[in-house]
Amino acid sequence: MGGNSFGTLFRVTTWGESHGKALGVVIDGCPPQIEISEKDIQKEMEKRRPGQSIGSSPRKERDRIEILSGVFEGKTLGSSISIILWNEDVDSTSYDEIRDIFRPGQADFTYQAKYGIRDHRGGGRASARETVGRVAGGAVAKKILEKEKMEVLAYTVELGGIRIEKRDYEEIERNVLRCPDRKAAAAMERKIEETKERGDTLGGIVEILVRGCPAGLGEPVFDKLEADLAKALMSIGAVRGVEIGAGFEVARMFGSQCNDPLGPGGFEKNDAGGILGGISNGDDLLLRVVVKPVPSIHLEQKTVDSSMKPVALKIKGRHDVSPIPRINSVCEAMVAIVLADHLLRQKALDPSSHQWWLKKR
């Protein structure tokens, strides 16, 4: 199976299936002497761990990671970093009943069409559980970004049709939905409870803010910063669209409205989302992703089995009501991986920047 690696200089390769023995990630290109510990990575893993927020899967996984290589006495060695996470609370019985049935909205049919074989347990490699490797890799990327005082923050701006009316970033850590609007968060929680009772699921929108991004990151023409960010975010299974800056709203603007005026103090607004010509302009980066509802619903659906015979399916098992808020940490991770990669690529252009990561200490 191809397509398991991402990045150029900072490169992550994830592996493992939802109901397999373990999952993990191999990280290549991390500079040496970056301070990191299992505790640092575990902090990020806790954000996407199942069974801890309203409407999330009751699957109880501790998601305890182990660093197998590439780190010694709390610092990176410059060699490959290998991280493993063991599956503990695996129950495949509900999937055994539908091993020959293609679930609507899932990758069952397409994986079978491509490979002629698939792991039916929990979706196998197509499961959202695959993202644990991304989050672990993103945790390492964030440690690199810290050297440049860059911060990546993802938060919920819409869920089930309920939108935020304000952005209080301190509020994000105060509610389980990681929403910057307390009133909206409460309404979202009620919506989740109502939808769960009906056996259905919800989608939403996640916004990603990057503070402290320097100007100059991005590689024209085909490796534009926004192109790599869009690919990274679209590679997350539940993401169906990406906006940067004003996004689709620019279709309704005049050029005089869309352009960001530039003055002695910098840009006077940020409809560009911090990127011009594929290169960061020194403003905050601002992105949004559209997240589809979880396809595993507890309502009867029409589908077919592996012989293309019509079947009525009612899915059992343990599933989230919405990918939000657990997907927020995955969005942060993918953005951090892209930025770490482009930061290293930019540093490679400047010979005087040799061992820049040590100079920032």
ZAVEXKE-479045 format. One record per residue (C-alpha): x, y, z. Coordinates in steps of 0.5 Angstrom, whole numbers, plus 500, padded with zeros to 3 digits. Layout:
REM residues N
rec east->X; north->Y; up->Z
...
//
This chain:
REM residues 361
rec east->500; north->500; up->500
rec east->503; north->507; up->498
rec east->501; north->514; up->501
rec east->503; north->512; up->508
rec east->509; north->518; up->508
rec east->508; north->525; up->508
rec east->513; north->531; up->508
rec east->520; north->533; up->504
rec east->525; north->534; up->510
rec east->521; north->533; up->516
rec east->518; north->526; up->514
rec east->513; north->522; up->517
rec east->511; north->515; up->516
rec east->505; north->512; up->519
rec east->503; north->505; up->520
rec east->498; north->500; up->523
rec east->490; north->498; up->523
rec east->484; north->500; up->528
rec east->484; north->493; up->531
rec east->491; north->491; up->530
rec east->496; north->490; up->535
rec east->499; north->497; up->535
rec east->500; north->503; up->531
rec east->505; north->508; up->530
rec east->510; north->513; up->526
rec east->517; north->513; up->524
rec east->519; north->521; up->523
rec east->525; north->522; up->519
rec east->529; north->529; up->519
rec east->528; north->532; up->526
rec east->534; north->536; up->527
rec east->538; north->533; up->533
rec east->538; north->536; up->540
rec east->531; north->538; up->540
rec east->528; north->537; up->547
rec east->523; north->532; up->548
rec east->520; north->527; up->552
rec east->514; north->521; up->552
rec east->510; north->526; up->556
rec east->511; north->532; up->551
rec east->508; north->527; up->546
rec east->503; north->524; up->551
rec east->500; north->531; up->552
rec east->498; north->531; up->545
rec east->495; north->524; up->545
rec east->490; north->526; up->550
rec east->487; north->531; up->546
rec east->484; north->525; up->541
rec east->484; north->520; up->546
rec east->477; north->516; up->545
rec east->472; north->516; up->551
rec east->473; north->522; up->554
rec east->468; north->527; up->551
rec east->461; north->528; up->550
rec east->459; north->524; up->544
rec east->465; north->520; up->543
rec east->466; north->513; up->542
rec east->466; north->509; up->549
rec east->472; north->505; up->546
rec east->477; north->506; up->552
rec east->484; north->506; up->550
rec east->489; north->510; up->554
rec east->493; north->511; up->548
rec east->500; north->511; up->552
rec east->506; north->512; up->547
rec east->513; north->509; up->547
rec east->519; north->512; up->544
rec east->523; north->506; up->541
rec east->529; north->510; up->538
rec east->531; north->517; up->536
rec east->531; north->520; up->543
rec east->537; north->519; up->548
rec east->537; north->523; up->555
rec east->531; north->527; up->553
rec east->534; north->530; up->546
rec east->533; north->528; up->539
rec east->539; north->524; up->536
rec east->538; north->527; up->529
rec east->536; north->519; up->527
rec east->529; north->516; up->525
rec east->524; north->517; up->531
rec east->520; north->511; up->532
rec east->514; north->511; up->536
rec east->509; north->506; up->538
rec east->502; north->505; up->541
rec east->499; north->499; up->543
rec east->491; north->497; up->542
rec east->488; north->495; up->548
rec east->481; north->495; up->548
rec east->479; north->492; up->541
rec east->473; north->488; up->540
rec east->472; north->486; up->533
rec east->465; north->482; up->534
rec east->460; north->487; up->531
rec east->465; north->487; up->525
rec east->465; north->480; up->524
rec east->457; north->480; up->523
rec east->458; north->485; up->517
rec east->465; north->483; up->514
rec east->462; north->482; up->507
rec east->458; north->488; up->507
rec east->460; north->495; up->504
rec east->458; north->500; up->509
rec east->455; north->507; up->506
rec east->460; north->513; up->507
rec east->466; north->508; up->509
rec east->472; north->506; up->505
rec east->470; north->499; up->505
rec east->468; north->498; up->497
rec east->474; north->503; up->495
rec east->479; north->499; up->499
rec east->476; north->492; up->496
rec east->476; north->495; up->489
rec east->483; north->497; up->490
rec east->487; north->492; up->493
rec east->482; north->486; up->493
rec east->483; north->485; up->500
rec east->481; north->489; up->506
rec east->481; north->489; up->514
rec east->474; north->489; up->516
rec east->475; north->490; up->523
rec east->474; north->497; up->525
rec east->475; north->500; up->518
rec east->483; north->497; up->518
rec east->487; north->502; up->515
rec east->482; north->507; up->513
rec east->479; north->508; up->521
rec east->480; north->515; up->524
rec east->485; north->511; up->529
rec east->490; north->511; up->524
rec east->491; north->519; up->526
rec east->494; north->517; up->532
rec east->501; north->516; up->528
rec east->500; north->523; up->526
rec east->498; north->526; up->532
rec east->505; north->523; up->535
rec east->509; north->526; up->529
rec east->505; north->533; up->530
rec east->508; north->533; up->537
rec east->515; north->532; up->535
rec east->514; north->538; up->529
rec east->511; north->542; up->535
rec east->517; north->542; up->539
rec east->521; north->544; up->533
rec east->516; north->550; up->532
rec east->517; north->552; up->539
rec east->524; north->554; up->537
rec east->521; north->559; up->533
rec east->516; north->561; up->538
rec east->510; north->559; up->533
rec east->504; north->556; up->536
rec east->498; north->552; up->532
rec east->491; north->552; up->535
rec east->485; north->548; up->532
rec east->478; north->550; up->535
rec east->471; north->548; up->533
rec east->467; north->554; up->530
rec east->461; north->550; up->528
rec east->458; north->543; up->529
rec east->451; north->541; up->527
rec east->449; north->548; up->524
rec east->451; north->551; up->531
rec east->456; north->557; up->529
rec east->460; north->561; up->534
rec east->459; north->568; up->535
rec east->465; north->570; up->538
rec east->472; north->567; up->539
rec east->475; north->567; up->546
rec east->481; north->563; up->546
rec east->482; north->562; up->553
rec east->475; north->558; up->553
rec east->478; north->553; up->548
rec east->481; north->549; up->554
rec east->475; north->550; up->558
rec east->470; north->546; up->555
rec east->470; north->539; up->552
rec east->468; north->541; up->545
rec east->474; north->546; up->544
rec east->470; north->551; up->542
rec east->472; north->559; up->543
rec east->465; north->561; up->545
rec east->462; north->558; up->551
rec east->454; north->559; up->549
rec east->455; north->556; up->543
rec east->459; north->550; up->546
rec east->453; north->549; up->551
rec east->448; north->549; up->545
rec east->453; north->544; up->541
rec east->453; north->539; up->547
rec east->445; north->539; up->547
rec east->445; north->538; up->539
rec east->450; north->532; up->540
rec east->446; north->529; up->546
rec east->439; north->530; up->541
rec east->443; north->527; up->535
rec east->446; north->521; up->539
rec east->439; north->519; up->542
rec east->436; north->519; up->534
rec east->442; north->514; up->532
rec east->445; north->519; up->528
rec east->451; north->523; up->527
rec east->454; north->530; up->526
rec east->459; north->534; up->522
rec east->462; north->541; up->523
rec east->468; north->546; up->522
rec east->474; north->547; up->525
rec east->479; north->553; up->525
rec east->486; north->553; up->525
rec east->490; north->559; up->527
rec east->498; north->559; up->527
rec east->501; north->565; up->531
rec east->508; north->567; up->530
rec east->509; north->564; up->523
rec east->515; north->568; up->520
rec east->515; north->571; up->513
rec east->518; north->566; up->507
rec east->516; north->559; up->508
rec east->513; north->556; up->502
rec east->516; north->553; up->496
rec east->513; north->556; up->489
rec east->510; north->553; up->484
rec east->508; north->546; up->486
rec east->510; north->546; up->493
rec east->506; north->553; up->495
rec east->505; north->553; up->503
rec east->497; north->553; up->502
rec east->498; north->547; up->497
rec east->501; north->543; up->502
rec east->497; north->545; up->508
rec east->491; north->543; up->504
rec east->494; north->537; up->502
rec east->495; north->535; up->509
rec east->489; north->537; up->512
rec east->485; north->533; up->506
rec east->489; north->527; up->507
rec east->485; north->527; up->514
rec east->479; north->522; up->513
rec east->473; north->526; up->515
rec east->475; north->533; up->512
rec east->471; north->534; up->505
rec east->474; north->542; up->504
rec east->479; north->547; up->506
rec east->479; north->554; up->506
rec east->485; north->559; up->507
rec east->483; north->566; up->510
rec east->477; north->569; up->507
rec east->476; north->562; up->503
rec east->470; north->562; up->499
rec east->468; north->569; up->501
rec east->473; north->572; up->496
rec east->468; north->569; up->491
rec east->463; north->575; up->493
rec east->468; north->580; up->494
rec east->471; north->586; up->489
rec east->479; north->586; up->488
rec east->479; north->592; up->492
rec east->475; north->589; up->498
rec east->479; north->582; up->498
rec east->486; north->585; up->497
rec east->490; north->586; up->504
rec east->493; north->593; up->504
rec east->500; north->593; up->506
rec east->503; north->599; up->511
rec east->509; north->601; up->515
rec east->506; north->597; up->521
rec east->505; north->591; up->516
rec east->498; north->588; up->513
rec east->492; north->592; up->515
rec east->487; north->586; up->515
rec east->488; north->578; up->513
rec east->483; north->576; up->508
rec east->489; north->572; up->505
rec east->490; north->568; up->511
rec east->497; north->569; up->512
rec east->500; north->567; up->505
rec east->501; north->570; up->498
rec east->504; north->567; up->492
rec east->505; north->561; up->496
rec east->509; north->564; up->501
rec east->508; north->566; up->508
rec east->507; north->573; up->509
rec east->509; north->574; up->517
rec east->501; north->575; up->519
rec east->498; north->569; up->523
rec east->496; north->563; up->518
rec east->488; north->562; up->518
rec east->485; north->556; up->516
rec east->478; north->552; up->516
rec east->476; north->545; up->515
rec east->469; north->542; up->513
rec east->468; north->536; up->517
rec east->463; north->531; up->515
rec east->459; north->527; up->520
rec east->461; north->520; up->522
rec east->458; north->515; up->517
rec east->457; north->509; up->522
rec east->450; north->511; up->524
rec east->445; north->507; up->528
rec east->440; north->507; up->523
rec east->438; north->502; up->518
rec east->441; north->504; up->511
rec east->441; north->501; up->504
rec east->447; north->498; up->501
rec east->450; north->491; up->498
rec east->454; north->486; up->500
rec east->461; north->483; up->497
rec east->457; north->480; up->491
rec east->453; north->486; up->490
rec east->446; north->483; up->493
rec east->442; north->489; up->496
rec east->442; north->489; up->504
rec east->439; north->493; up->509
rec east->444; north->494; up->514
rec east->444; north->497; up->522
rec east->451; north->498; up->524
rec east->453; north->496; up->531
rec east->459; north->498; up->535
rec east->462; north->504; up->538
rec east->463; north->510; up->534
rec east->463; north->518; up->535
rec east->457; north->522; up->534
rec east->462; north->527; up->531
rec east->469; north->527; up->529
rec east->469; north->534; up->533
rec east->473; north->535; up->538
rec east->478; north->529; up->537
rec east->479; north->531; up->530
rec east->482; north->538; up->532
rec east->488; north->535; up->535
rec east->489; north->531; up->528
rec east->488; north->538; up->524
rec east->494; north->541; up->529
rec east->498; north->536; up->528
rec east->498; north->536; up->520
rec east->499; north->543; up->520
rec east->505; north->543; up->525
rec east->508; north->537; up->520
rec east->507; north->542; up->514
rec east->510; north->548; up->518
rec east->516; north->544; up->521
rec east->518; north->541; up->514
rec east->517; north->548; up->510
rec east->521; north->551; up->516
rec east->527; north->546; up->515
rec east->527; north->547; up->508
rec east->527; north->555; up->509
rec east->533; north->554; up->513
rec east->537; north->550; up->508
rec east->537; north->556; up->503
rec east->541; north->560; up->509
rec east->548; north->557; up->510
rec east->549; north->562; up->516
rec east->543; north->558; up->519
rec east->547; north->552; up->521
rec east->545; north->549; up->527
rec east->539; north->554; up->528
rec east->535; north->550; up->533
rec east->541; north->550; up->538
rec east->542; north->558; up->537
rec east->535; north->559; up->539
rec east->536; north->555; up->546
//
